[in-house]
Amino acid sequence: MRPLDVYIGWDSREQDAFRVVCESMFEKTKTPINIYPLQQTWLREAGHYWRSPDPLSSTEFSFTRFLTPYLNEYKGWALFCDCDFLFRRDIAKLFALRDDRYALMCVKHDYRPKEEYKMDQQRQHQYERKNWSSLMLINCAHDQIKKLSPYTVNTQSGLHLHQFQWLTDDAIGELPMDWNYLEGWHTAENCPDPAAVHFTRGGPWLPNYQNVEYANEWKRYASIARI
């Protein structure tokens, strides 16, 4: 059985979150998984990433996520997700939704947060297609995906990358909302049993978010995480 290729954003301030997202995947998924942390320091040392630090970036992986298809050698399908996720279902079910007609697939949120700040006092920026790039099922061999060269990732603007301006709209497939449930935005009323919870405002690894929805599930994984 071929392992599933998963790339996860890594931030030095959110290492507990990274441990939990990995543990939740491992517990729920029977298929072997290859997990690759997108650690900016390593990517710089390897020569894949050289753009100057962006003061508007709320995480260290704001741009490195777009190196996923390049790092996967433009072959097969790969999943990228932020580190602040909690998976509650087998991710093989997510990969089963892949459709070769599309360059990538994501949950197409209409997310308009009211908070001015998130996480550890990071400014909450507003823009179209916000959080679409927080979980991407990527068809790495697709012709349009090959536009995501290291040069593009290192030189294009944040909006160009995060709003998928490098893709035609018909190349973006849609995933069900329950694979990117935004804690604090979505509710049990519109998604009673999410497959993946995204603590996009901040999660239980931060002092001010100890009692958010699904915090107890997150804390259980934190107590047993093996990495």
C-alpha positions as CSV (number, residue, x, y, z in Angstrom):
1,M,0.0,0.0,0.0
2,R,1.5,3.3,-1.1
3,P,1.8,5.8,1.8
4,L,-0.1,9.1,1.7
5,D,2.1,12.1,1.3
6,V,1.2,14.8,3.8
7,Y,3.0,18.2,4.2
8,I,2.3,20.1,7.4
9,G,3.2,23.7,8.2
10,W,5.7,23.9,11.0
11,D,6.2,27.0,13.3
12,S,8.6,27.2,16.1
13,R,5.9,28.8,18.3
14,E,3.4,26.0,17.6
15,Q,5.3,22.8,18.1
16,D,2.6,21.3,20.4
17,A,0.1,21.9,17.7
18,F,2.3,20.1,15.2
19,R,2.6,17.1,17.5
20,V,-1.2,16.9,17.9
21,V,-2.1,17.1,14.2
22,C,0.4,14.3,13.5
23,E,-0.9,12.2,16.4
24,S,-4.5,12.6,15.4
25,M,-3.7,11.5,11.8
26,F,-1.8,8.5,13.0
27,E,-4.5,7.4,15.3
28,K,-7.4,7.7,12.8
29,T,-5.6,6.5,9.6
30,K,-4.8,2.9,8.8
31,T,-3.0,3.7,5.6
32,P,0.7,4.5,6.0
33,I,1.5,8.2,6.0
34,N,4.6,10.1,5.0
35,I,4.6,13.3,7.0
36,Y,6.9,16.1,6.0
37,P,7.2,19.2,8.3
38,L,7.7,22.4,6.3
39,Q,10.4,23.8,8.5
40,Q,11.5,27.1,7.1
41,T,15.1,26.9,8.5
42,W,15.7,23.6,6.7
43,L,14.1,24.9,3.4
44,R,16.4,27.9,3.5
45,E,19.5,25.8,4.1
46,A,18.5,23.5,1.3
47,G,18.1,26.4,-1.1
48,H,14.4,25.9,-1.7
49,Y,13.3,29.1,0.1
50,W,15.0,32.5,0.1
51,R,12.3,35.2,0.2
52,S,12.8,37.9,2.9
53,P,10.8,37.6,6.1
54,D,7.3,39.1,5.7
55,P,6.1,41.2,8.6
56,L,2.5,40.5,7.6
57,S,2.9,36.7,7.9
58,S,1.2,35.2,10.9
59,T,3.2,31.9,10.7
60,E,6.6,30.7,9.5
61,F,4.8,28.6,6.8
62,S,2.7,31.3,5.2
63,F,4.5,30.9,1.9
64,T,6.4,27.6,2.3
65,R,3.1,25.7,1.9
66,F,3.2,26.4,-1.8
67,L,6.4,24.4,-2.1
68,T,4.5,21.2,-1.5
69,P,4.1,20.0,-5.2
70,Y,7.8,20.9,-5.9
71,L,8.9,18.9,-2.9
72,N,6.7,16.1,-4.0
73,E,8.5,16.1,-7.4
74,Y,5.3,17.2,-9.2
75,K,4.1,13.6,-8.8
76,G,0.9,12.1,-7.5
77,W,-1.4,13.7,-4.9
78,A,-0.3,15.3,-1.7
79,L,-2.1,17.0,1.2
80,F,-1.0,20.2,2.8
81,C,-2.5,21.5,6.0
82,D,-1.7,24.0,8.7
83,C,-0.4,22.7,12.0
84,D,-3.4,23.9,13.9
85,F,-5.7,21.1,12.8
86,L,-7.2,18.2,14.7
87,F,-8.2,15.2,12.5
88,R,-11.2,13.2,13.6
89,R,-11.5,10.9,10.6
90,D,-9.2,8.7,8.5
91,I,-7.4,11.0,6.0
92,A,-7.6,8.2,3.4
93,K,-11.2,9.3,3.1
94,L,-10.0,12.7,2.2
95,F,-7.6,11.4,-0.4
96,A,-10.5,9.3,-1.8
97,L,-12.2,12.6,-2.8
98,R,-9.4,13.5,-5.2
99,D,-10.5,14.3,-8.8
100,D,-7.9,14.4,-11.6
101,R,-9.8,17.2,-13.3
102,Y,-8.6,19.6,-10.7
103,A,-5.2,21.1,-9.9
104,L,-6.1,21.3,-6.3
105,M,-9.1,20.8,-4.0
106,C,-10.0,22.8,-0.9
107,V,-12.9,23.9,1.3
108,K,-14.2,27.1,-0.3
109,H,-14.9,29.2,2.8
110,D,-16.5,32.5,2.8
111,Y,-14.7,33.4,6.0
112,R,-15.0,37.0,7.4
113,P,-13.6,36.9,10.9
114,K,-14.6,39.7,13.3
115,E,-11.6,39.5,15.5
116,E,-8.8,42.0,15.0
117,Y,-6.2,39.6,16.4
118,K,-5.7,35.8,16.5
119,M,-3.3,33.3,18.1
120,D,-0.5,35.1,20.1
121,Q,-1.6,38.6,19.1
122,Q,-1.1,38.1,15.3
123,R,-3.2,40.5,13.3
124,Q,-6.2,39.0,11.6
125,H,-6.0,40.0,7.9
126,Q,-9.1,40.1,5.7
127,Y,-8.9,39.0,2.1
128,E,-10.9,36.9,-0.4
129,R,-10.6,33.1,-0.3
130,K,-9.2,33.4,3.3
131,N,-8.3,29.9,4.7
132,W,-8.7,28.2,1.3
133,S,-5.0,27.5,1.4
134,S,-5.0,26.2,5.0
135,L,-5.9,22.7,3.7
136,M,-5.1,21.8,0.1
137,L,-5.4,18.4,-1.6
138,I,-2.9,19.0,-4.5
139,N,-2.7,17.2,-7.8
140,C,1.0,17.6,-8.1
141,A,1.3,16.4,-11.7
142,H,-1.3,18.8,-13.0
143,D,0.0,21.3,-15.7
144,Q,-1.2,24.4,-13.8
145,I,0.4,23.2,-10.5
146,K,3.8,23.2,-12.3
147,K,3.5,27.0,-12.2
148,L,4.4,26.7,-8.5
149,S,8.1,26.7,-9.0
150,P,10.4,27.7,-6.2
151,Y,10.9,31.0,-8.1
152,T,7.2,31.7,-8.1
153,V,6.9,30.9,-4.4
154,N,9.8,33.1,-3.5
155,T,8.8,36.1,-5.6
156,Q,5.0,36.4,-5.9
157,S,2.9,38.3,-3.5
158,G,1.0,36.8,-0.6
159,L,-2.4,37.5,-2.2
160,H,-1.2,36.1,-5.6
161,L,-0.4,32.8,-3.8
162,H,-3.1,32.5,-1.2
163,Q,-5.9,33.6,-3.5
164,F,-4.8,31.0,-6.1
165,Q,-4.3,33.7,-8.8
166,W,-1.9,31.3,-10.5
167,L,-4.8,28.9,-11.2
168,T,-7.9,29.3,-13.4
169,D,-11.0,29.0,-11.3
170,D,-12.2,25.9,-13.0
171,A,-9.0,24.1,-11.8
172,I,-10.0,24.5,-8.2
173,G,-12.2,21.7,-6.9
174,E,-14.4,21.9,-3.8
175,L,-14.1,19.7,-0.7
176,P,-16.9,19.2,1.9
177,M,-16.9,21.8,4.7
178,D,-16.3,19.1,7.3
179,W,-12.7,18.7,6.2
180,N,-11.9,22.2,7.3
181,Y,-14.2,23.2,10.1
182,L,-13.2,26.6,11.3
183,E,-13.6,26.7,15.1
184,G,-15.3,29.8,16.2
185,W,-16.9,30.4,12.8
186,H,-18.7,27.1,11.9
187,T,-21.1,25.6,14.4
188,A,-22.6,22.2,15.2
189,E,-25.7,23.5,13.5
190,N,-24.1,23.6,10.1
191,C,-21.5,20.8,10.7
192,P,-22.3,18.5,13.6
193,D,-19.5,16.0,13.2
194,P,-16.4,17.6,11.5
195,A,-13.7,15.4,10.0
196,A,-11.0,18.0,10.7
197,V,-11.2,20.9,13.1
198,H,-9.1,24.0,12.3
199,F,-8.2,26.2,15.3
200,T,-7.6,29.1,13.0
201,R,-8.1,31.8,15.8
202,G,-5.9,29.9,18.2
203,G,-6.0,26.6,20.0
204,P,-5.4,25.0,23.4
205,W,-1.6,25.3,23.1
206,L,-2.2,29.0,23.8
207,P,-3.2,30.4,27.3
208,N,-6.3,32.3,26.0
209,Y,-7.8,29.4,24.1
210,Q,-8.1,26.6,26.7
211,N,-11.8,26.2,26.5
212,V,-12.5,26.5,22.7
213,E,-14.7,23.9,21.0
214,Y,-13.0,20.5,20.7
215,A,-10.3,21.6,23.2
216,N,-10.7,18.5,25.3
217,E,-10.1,16.2,22.2
218,W,-7.0,18.3,21.4
219,K,-5.7,18.0,24.9
220,R,-6.1,14.2,24.9
221,Y,-3.9,13.9,21.8
222,A,-1.4,16.3,23.4
223,S,-1.1,13.9,26.4
224,I,-0.3,10.9,24.2
225,A,1.6,12.4,21.3
226,R,4.6,10.3,20.4
227,I,6.6,12.9,18.6
